[in-house]
Amino acid sequence: MYSKSNRTGFTLVELLVVIAIIGVLIALLLPAVQQAREAARRMSCSNNQKQLGLALHNYHDTHGTFPPMIILPDPATTPAWGWSALVLPMLEQGNIHESLQVGRLSLTASAATTEGQTILNQSLDAFKCPSDARSVEASPRSVSGVALGLSSYPGVNGIGPRAYYRDQGNQVNAAGIFNERNKGCGFRDITDGSSNTMMIGERHYKLPYNTNDTYTLWAGTTNASMHDSGYYGSMEVAGTTGYPMNEVDATNWQFRHWFSSLHPGGAMFAFGDGSVHFLSETIDQTTYRNLANRYDGQTLGEY
């Protein structure tokens, strides 16, 4: 006698329940995945700054000082090599340093060479934070028709509010490690102690609430005479603590000189002793400013 076996399957209600459970699991797991990715990006950024700090120490060992903010050309209104281009050999980028003839040629002359046209518009990994929200690799800032590659890591110029050249009389506002043309400071000049003085910070291409772009360049500045401009000059290679990091006042044009980050809650900073710290965006502003001054003698708060 032949008998049919009962065939079973999912009902519509059961299927909807399974889909709902999967949706809940994805909603629970997605933030954890995003947090893990950001943690990896933050670690990579910290490692980049650690390597930059070590490169600056090696430069100091070789030359007796840290590199100057820029090499002042003649005439001063022309583009100038920046501190980050000077440390390329210490970042295992000696081939790039040699191809560009950094120091032997001016930035303008280098940009006119075949090698310069090929290299200068690149965004080098050593100067790029993985969290940096970029839509481009090179900025609209150009030298000899070559757009210069972006960087995430400006040197610390001082308390600001804008980046100044100390040799133009800004003794107090530009009291950071990167504050002069042609002349670099040494450990002897960091009287507050290298562990209490910031050396490199973060500044990202564009923050979500601001429609304007910020151009930090690894090769140098497009105008060596502009020491506090909001658009080019010293701010292209250095930053200040004149306002809180990640300042939300997009109407203030000076934001281009400040430090910013897309790491949730703060930004990474390399200090003079080679250590790297994540500073909260809610740090006391007085402490934040004092960390950018290498010789103010002030007692620091918690950070």
VENHU-V457060 format. One record per helix or strand of 3 or more residues. SS is the DSSP state (H for helix, E for strand). FROM is the first residue (numbers start at 0). TO is the last residue. If there is no record, write none. Layout:
[[SS FROM TO] [SS FROM TO]]
This chain:
[[H 11 62] [E 79 81] [H 82 85] [H 87 90] [H 93 99] [H 106 110] [H 113 118] [H 124 126] [E 137 142] [E 145 149] [E 154 157] [H 165 167] [H 186 188] [H 193 195] [E 197 199] [H 233 235] [E 237 239] [H 252 256] [E 265 270] [E 275 279] [H 284 290]]
